[in-house]
Amino acid sequence: MAILLLGFGVASVFPQQAQEADVLRLLVTEDEYKRDWFSDALLQQLNLPQFQQQLAQLLSGIGELEFIDGDDGEYSIFFEDAVVSSTIVLDERGQISTIWFRPPSPRAQNFDELLGQLQELPGDTALLVMTDGEQVATHNADTRFSVASAFKLAVLAAVVDAMEDGSLNADDVVHLSEDDQTLPSGIMQEWPVGTSVTIDTLMVMMMSMSDNTATDLLMRTLGRERVDRFASEAQPIIPTTREMFTLLGPDAADLADAWAAADAPDDFRMVLDQVADREMGRIRDFTGSDTRRDVGWTFTPRELAALAAYVAGQPSAAVSPGAAAGTDWTDIVYKDGYVPGVAAEVVHGRDANGRTHTVVLLWNRHDADVDVLALYGMIQSAVRLLQ
């Protein structure tokens, strides 16, 4: 994600390459809307003066616009006193074809307020804020949580470890195999088998777009023993994404039960030894609400904070600054994670005064999905409180 507050003049029709965040900025700041901003199809459903009036009421009393953060149609709009989540879709002409705004969520003015907001969320939540290694705020910091793709911080830590002892270099070239190809997120699953790629590129792909195939290729190159050095205490074995998609697929329910019941390294290894003989699930197997939530990558907030600190200074960790975008921080590390019922946010950085900060926010819910944008708004608030 990146902060987008680019200058954008009011025109009769948006250029085709108009950025979604620029259009949102106009909607929340301009006093007069133009019909040419909107597609004909949307105008047939939308009473434009009424929409503008309702939006003005929605945004009243929350202060001036500060910045807009997001991408791919989903945005958090930060005002002085609140955050407003928005979804926007532009058509091929750059006109708005879909637009909606959620009610404002108050921005926390201190960490007690932030913790209060977090604890009001349904399900299980955790918060850890650290400055120069000292706790600033904490809630369930040593409790085991499912963290989805935030586990990739452990893979990056294993790469950094291998580069530090000289067994791996960033410019080393490896080759994509069929066994590495897994399900999205990412794009490398579509690349031809045998494609040559550097370790550095794999790290960037893993951290910038959470590419699962890049992650699995890194894990195969490193070997399970090195990756597992950075596993959590509660789950000392880290499965690849392909292994996890197999465990969660329809062909391995018995193995998923065994994984959920495992509590020793040999138990986890025994399960993974059998995974290779089962069919990996397909994307459609993971889009429903019945995907089990007791099988996944698990870490405590404190373990994730330690991983983020370990990889700080690695350029690939900062290629997507996420919640640290727009700050004066260096040595940035950002990784999020999401599957139905699970959301994770981790950010680390060094401010202009040389202080290091780490924020971890986790949310697990077994009875329903979680609101990813709400959690992202909270970690944005935490970063601003640290500035």
DODOMAR-688414 format. One record per residue (C-alpha): residue number from 1; residue in one letter; x, y, z. Coordinates in nm, 3 decimals. Last residue first. Layout:
N
   nr  rest        X        Y        Z
  NUM     A        X        Y        Z
...
END
This chain:
387
   nr  rest        X        Y        Z
  387     Q    0.548    0.986    1.566
  386     L    0.446    0.690    1.784
  385     L    0.078    0.790    1.794
  384     R    0.079    0.806    1.414
  383     V    0.206    0.446    1.396
  382     A   -0.068    0.332    1.635
  381     S   -0.338    0.505    1.432
  380     Q   -0.217    0.332    1.116
  379     I   -0.223    0.005    1.309
  378     M   -0.584    0.075    1.402
  377     G   -0.691    0.165    1.049
  376     Y   -0.545   -0.163    0.929
  375     L   -0.754   -0.348    1.186
  374     A   -1.072   -0.180    1.064
  373     L   -0.976   -0.241    0.702
  372     V   -0.942   -0.614    0.763
  371     D   -1.289   -0.650    0.914
  370     V   -1.295   -1.009    1.040
  369     D   -1.501   -1.303    0.918
  368     A   -1.743   -1.501    1.134
  367     D   -1.767   -1.755    1.418
  366     H   -1.399   -1.837    1.469
  365     R   -1.257   -1.486    1.497
  364     N   -0.888   -1.406    1.517
  363     W   -0.746   -1.054    1.529
  362     L   -0.380   -0.955    1.554
  361     L   -0.202   -0.620    1.586
  360     V    0.178   -0.594    1.609
  359     V    0.360   -0.261    1.635
  358     T    0.737   -0.218    1.646
  357     H    0.929    0.104    1.702
  356     T    1.300    0.184    1.691
  355     R    1.429    0.519    1.815
  354     G    1.699    0.689    1.608
  353     N    1.556    1.040    1.636
  352     A    1.438    1.034    1.273
  351     D    1.233    0.720    1.343
  350     R    1.342    0.358    1.305
  349     G    1.085    0.110    1.177
  348     H    0.862   -0.190    1.239
  347     V    0.513   -0.285    1.121
  346     V    0.305   -0.600    1.170
  345     E   -0.065   -0.642    1.092
  344     A   -0.257   -0.970    1.113
  343     A   -0.611   -1.067    1.018
  342     V   -0.784   -1.404    1.058
  341     G   -1.150   -1.508    1.027
  340     P   -1.134   -1.559    0.653
  339     V   -0.766   -1.539    0.555
  338     Y   -0.549   -1.231    0.595
  337     G   -0.190   -1.139    0.662
  336     D    0.012   -0.822    0.688
  335     K    0.380   -0.750    0.661
  334     Y    0.580   -0.431    0.699
  333     V    0.944   -0.377    0.787
  332     I    1.095   -0.030    0.765
  331     D    1.465    0.028    0.830
  330     T    1.388    0.402    0.797
  329     W    1.097    0.600    0.937
  328     D    1.007    0.954    0.832
  327     T    0.642    0.853    0.798
  326     G    0.425    0.868    0.488
  325     A    0.404    0.492    0.450
  324     A    0.471    0.310    0.778
  323     A    0.133    0.133    0.772
  322     G    0.221   -0.032    0.442
  321     P    0.587    0.019    0.356
  320     S    0.580   -0.225    0.062
  319     V    0.940   -0.250   -0.057
  318     A    1.046   -0.217    0.306
  317     A    1.115   -0.582    0.389
  316     S    1.285   -0.627    0.050
  315     P    1.549   -0.373    0.151
  314     Q    1.663   -0.573    0.459
  313     G    1.735   -0.314    0.725
  312     A    1.501   -0.475    0.976
  311     V    1.494   -0.855    0.933
  310     Y    1.557   -0.935    1.301
  309     A    1.330   -0.659    1.432
  308     A    1.039   -0.796    1.232
  307     L    1.108   -1.149    1.357
  306     A    1.117   -1.030    1.719
  305     A    0.785   -0.848    1.677
  304     L    0.631   -1.161    1.526
  303     E    0.744   -1.365    1.828
  302     R    0.602   -1.105    2.068
  301     P    0.268   -1.107    1.886
  300     T    0.250   -1.484    1.931
  299     F    0.278   -1.709    1.629
  298     T    0.057   -1.958    1.443
  297     W    0.047   -2.064    1.080
  296     G   -0.284   -2.230    1.002
  295     V   -0.529   -2.500    1.107
  294     D   -0.796   -2.414    1.365
  293     R   -0.981   -2.186    1.124
  292     R   -1.160   -2.436    0.905
  291     T   -1.292   -2.301    0.576
  290     D   -1.673   -2.306    0.614
  289     S   -1.730   -1.942    0.516
  288     G   -1.662   -2.010    0.151
  287     T   -1.376   -1.887   -0.069
  286     F   -1.116   -2.148    0.023
  285     D   -1.228   -2.451   -0.175
  284     R   -1.287   -2.232   -0.482
  283     I   -0.915   -2.163   -0.498
  282     R   -0.834   -2.530   -0.535
  281     G   -0.714   -2.772   -0.269
  280     M   -0.388   -2.961   -0.301
  279     E   -0.431   -3.333   -0.367
  278     R   -0.278   -3.572   -0.114
  277     D    0.041   -3.780   -0.129
  276     A    0.266   -3.484   -0.044
  275     V    0.067   -3.427    0.277
  274     Q    0.174   -3.756    0.436
  273     D    0.520   -3.645    0.552
  272     L    0.359   -3.318    0.661
  271     V    0.150   -3.500    0.923
  270     M    0.446   -3.692    1.063
  269     R    0.648   -3.370    1.080
  268     F    0.381   -3.203    1.294
  267     D    0.372   -3.494    1.539
  266     D    0.753   -3.512    1.546
  265     P    0.773   -3.143    1.639
  264     A    0.534   -3.185    1.936
  263     D    0.183   -3.049    2.001
  262     A   -0.029   -3.195    1.722
  261     A   -0.410   -3.187    1.759
  260     A   -0.472   -2.930    1.484
  259     W   -0.228   -3.112    1.257
  258     A   -0.403   -3.446    1.314
  257     D   -0.742   -3.296    1.230
  256     A   -0.590   -3.137    0.918
  255     L   -0.449   -3.478    0.824
  254     D   -0.794   -3.636    0.849
  253     A   -0.947   -3.354    0.643
  252     A   -0.689   -3.405    0.369
  251     D   -0.865   -3.434    0.032
  250     P   -1.111   -3.145    0.076
  249     G   -0.839   -2.880    0.110
  248     L   -0.713   -2.717    0.430
  247     L   -0.418   -2.953    0.468
  246     T   -0.344   -2.922    0.096
  245     F   -0.354   -2.542    0.102
  244     M   -0.120   -2.560    0.404
  243     E    0.126   -2.786    0.224
  242     R    0.124   -2.558   -0.079
  241     T    0.178   -2.257    0.148
  240     T    0.483   -2.425    0.291
  239     P    0.455   -2.565    0.642
  238     I    0.646   -2.414    0.936
  237     I    0.731   -2.663    1.214
  236     P    0.777   -2.556    1.576
  235     Q    0.410   -2.468    1.634
  234     A    0.379   -2.354    1.996
  233     E    0.735   -2.219    2.015
  232     S    0.695   -2.033    1.689
  231     A    0.911   -2.111    1.388
  230     F    1.233   -1.922    1.316
  229     R    1.469   -2.220    1.333
  228     D    1.204   -2.397    1.127
  227     V    1.324   -2.218    0.815
  226     R    1.675   -2.358    0.855
  225     E    1.558   -2.718    0.905
  224     R    1.299   -2.699    0.628
  223     G    1.549   -2.628    0.354
  222     L    1.660   -2.286    0.233
  221     T    1.596   -2.348   -0.136
  220     R    1.266   -2.524   -0.067
  219     M    1.155   -2.238    0.160
  218     L    1.252   -1.977   -0.097
  217     L    1.058   -2.163   -0.366
  216     D    0.760   -2.185   -0.130
  215     T    0.763   -1.811   -0.064
  214     A    0.794   -1.721   -0.431
  213     T    0.496   -1.948   -0.498
  212     N    0.296   -1.775   -0.223
  211     D    0.352   -1.421   -0.347
  210     S    0.277   -1.185   -0.059
  209     M    0.258   -0.898   -0.309
  208     S    0.550   -0.684   -0.190
  207     M    0.706   -0.914    0.072
  206     M    0.710   -1.243   -0.116
  205     M    0.782   -1.086   -0.454
  204     V    1.068   -0.882   -0.310
  203     M    1.217   -1.186   -0.139
  202     L    1.188   -1.390   -0.458
  201     T    1.356   -1.115   -0.658
  200     D    1.648   -1.108   -0.414
  199     I    1.683   -1.486   -0.431
  198     T    1.723   -1.456   -0.806
  197     V    1.492   -1.609   -1.064
  196     S    1.528   -1.861   -1.345
  195     T    1.204   -2.002   -1.485
  194     G    1.219   -2.383   -1.499
  193     V    0.843   -2.432   -1.475
  192     P    0.671   -2.148   -1.657
  191     W    0.526   -1.859   -1.452
  190     E    0.158   -1.868   -1.358
  189     Q    0.222   -1.962   -0.992
  188     M    0.452   -1.660   -0.989
  187     I    0.160   -1.418   -0.976
  186     G    0.088   -1.357   -0.610
  185     S   -0.181   -1.456   -0.363
  184     P   -0.245   -1.710   -0.508
  183     L   -0.228   -2.090   -0.515
  182     T    0.083   -2.310   -0.540
  181     Q    0.366   -2.372   -0.781
  180     D    0.678   -2.481   -0.593
  179     D    0.627   -2.850   -0.674
  178     E    0.630   -2.768   -1.045
  177     S    0.979   -2.624   -1.010
  176     L    1.102   -2.266   -1.037
  175     H    1.475   -2.234   -1.078
  174     V    1.730   -2.067   -0.851
  173     V    1.979   -1.787   -0.915
  172     D    2.200   -1.645   -0.638
  171     D    2.200   -1.265   -0.643
  170     A    2.087   -1.226   -0.280
  169     N    2.353   -1.468   -0.162
  168     L    2.312   -1.791    0.035
  167     S    2.536   -2.005    0.256
  166     G    2.737   -1.700    0.362
  165     D    2.648   -1.704    0.732
  164     E    2.466   -1.371    0.705
  163     M    2.293   -1.467    0.383
  162     A    2.146   -1.780    0.541
  161     D    2.020   -1.584    0.844
  160     V    1.865   -1.320    0.619
  159     V    1.688   -1.596    0.423
  158     A    1.562   -1.755    0.747
  157     A    1.435   -1.417    0.866
  156     L    1.251   -1.374    0.536
  155     V    1.083   -1.711    0.592
  154     A    0.988   -1.610    0.947
  153     L    0.843   -1.281    0.820
  152     K    0.640   -1.497    0.582
  151     F    0.431   -1.605    0.883
  150     A    0.245   -1.274    0.837
  149     S    0.067   -1.458    0.556
  148     A   -0.200   -1.605    0.788
  147     V   -0.144   -1.506    1.155
  146     S   -0.329   -1.763    1.368
  145     F   -0.273   -1.656    1.726
  144     R   -0.077   -1.790    2.024
  143     T   -0.086   -1.564    2.331
  142     D    0.228   -1.391    2.453
  141     A    0.126   -1.035    2.362
  140     N   -0.233   -1.085    2.480
  139     H   -0.263   -0.706    2.522
  138     T    0.038   -0.477    2.538
  137     A    0.123   -0.108    2.512
  136     V    0.453    0.080    2.531
  135     Q    0.673   -0.223    2.595
  134     E    1.046   -0.153    2.586
  133     G    1.273   -0.283    2.308
  132     D    1.360    0.062    2.178
  131     T    0.989    0.135    2.145
  130     M    0.742   -0.155    2.157
  129     V    0.371   -0.182    2.082
  128     L    0.200   -0.521    2.117
  127     L   -0.169   -0.572    2.059
  126     A   -0.384   -0.884    2.052
  125     T   -0.741   -0.974    1.966
  124     D   -0.978   -1.268    2.009
  123     G   -1.337   -1.259    1.882
  122     P   -1.567   -0.959    1.849
  121     L   -1.397   -0.619    1.839
  120     E   -1.448   -0.405    2.150
  119     Q   -1.105   -0.503    2.277
  118     L   -0.940   -0.331    1.982
  117     Q   -1.124   -0.004    2.039
  116     G   -1.025   -0.007    2.406
  115     L   -0.664   -0.082    2.315
  114     L   -0.661    0.218    2.082
  113     E   -0.810    0.439    2.351
  112     D   -0.546    0.329    2.599
  111     F   -0.283    0.380    2.330
  110     N   -0.364    0.747    2.288
  109     Q   -0.579    0.972    2.069
  108     A   -0.740    0.680    1.889
  107     R   -0.894    0.769    1.555
  106     P   -1.272    0.741    1.560
  105     S   -1.419    0.511    1.294
  104     P   -1.621    0.696    1.030
  103     P   -1.920    0.521    0.870
  102     R   -1.830    0.319    0.559
  101     F   -1.813    0.474    0.215
  100     W   -1.929    0.345   -0.121
   99     I   -1.842    0.387   -0.487
   98     T   -1.877    0.177   -0.799
   97     S   -1.860    0.285   -1.165
   96     I   -1.657    0.601   -1.114
   95     Q   -1.517    0.728   -1.444
   94     G   -1.161    0.658   -1.555
   93     R   -1.272    0.582   -1.909
   92     E   -1.206    0.208   -1.867
   91     D   -1.421    0.202   -1.555
   90     L   -1.316    0.313   -1.208
   89     V   -1.399    0.111   -0.896
   88     I   -1.409    0.255   -0.545
   87     T   -1.442    0.104   -0.198
   86     S   -1.408    0.331    0.104
   85     S   -1.308    0.315    0.469
   84     V   -1.334    0.634    0.673
   83     V   -1.083    0.702    0.953
   82     A   -1.150    0.957    1.225
   81     D   -1.029    1.265    1.412
   80     E   -0.788    1.447    1.180
   79     F   -0.908    1.266    0.869
   78     F   -0.760    0.947    0.729
   77     I   -0.924    0.784    0.427
   76     S   -0.866    0.408    0.427
   75     Y   -0.890    0.259    0.081
   74     E   -0.998   -0.056   -0.106
   73     G   -1.011   -0.039   -0.488
   72     D   -0.677   -0.206   -0.558
   71     D   -0.479    0.016   -0.323
   70     G   -0.475    0.179    0.018
   69     D   -0.391    0.494    0.212
   68     I   -0.542    0.838    0.182
   67     F   -0.397    1.130    0.375
   66     E   -0.476    1.415    0.614
   65     L   -0.831    1.527    0.529
   64     E   -0.954    1.795    0.768
   63     G   -1.163    1.732    1.077
   62     I   -1.415    1.465    1.177
   61     G   -1.715    1.692    1.238
   60     S   -1.890    1.635    0.910
   59     L   -1.775    1.344    0.697
   58     L   -2.101    1.147    0.692
   57     Q   -2.302    1.465    0.651
   56     A   -2.093    1.566    0.349
   55     L   -2.137    1.215    0.209
   54     Q   -2.513    1.239    0.246
   53     Q   -2.521    1.576    0.071
   52     Q   -2.305    1.454   -0.215
   51     F   -2.522    1.145   -0.260
   50     Q   -2.840    1.355   -0.253
   49     P   -2.704    1.591   -0.518
   48     L   -2.599    1.289   -0.733
   47     N   -2.914    1.079   -0.709
   46     L   -2.747    0.755   -0.810
   45     Q   -2.889    0.452   -0.989
   44     Q   -2.892    0.585   -1.346
   43     L   -2.579    0.784   -1.263
   42     L   -2.397    0.458   -1.196
   41     A   -2.467    0.327   -1.547
   40     D   -2.370    0.658   -1.705
   39     S   -2.033    0.644   -1.532
   38     F   -1.945    0.915   -1.279
   37     W   -1.698    1.205   -1.290
   36     D   -1.884    1.344   -1.589
   35     R   -2.171    1.435   -1.357
   34     K   -1.956    1.700   -1.192
   33     Y   -1.944    1.742   -0.814
   32     E   -1.918    2.079   -0.641
   31     D   -1.770    2.144   -0.298
   30     E   -1.457    1.935   -0.356
   29     T   -1.274    1.772   -0.064
   28     V   -1.412    1.423   -0.002
   27     L   -1.502    1.337   -0.361
   26     L   -1.187    1.495   -0.500
   25     R   -0.964    1.292   -0.272
   24     L   -1.150    0.977   -0.371
   23     V   -1.065    1.049   -0.734
   22     D   -0.697    1.085   -0.649
   21     A   -0.713    0.758   -0.454
   20     E   -0.851    0.575   -0.756
   19     Q   -0.572    0.694   -0.982
   18     A   -0.661    0.839   -1.320
   17     Q   -0.507    0.642   -1.604
   16     Q   -0.811    0.681   -1.827
   15     P   -0.811    1.056   -1.773
   14     F   -1.108    1.174   -1.564
   13     V   -1.384    1.354   -1.753
   12     S   -1.486    1.718   -1.711
   11     A   -1.167    1.795   -1.522
   10     V   -1.091    1.888   -1.162
    9     G   -0.713    1.897   -1.127
    8     F   -0.529    1.613   -0.956
    7     G   -0.230    1.672   -0.732
    6     L   -0.111    1.346   -0.580
    5     L   -0.217    1.249   -0.230
    4     L   -0.154    0.876   -0.257
    3     I   -0.006    0.698    0.042
    2     A    0.112    0.356   -0.061
    1     M    0.000    0.000    0.000
END
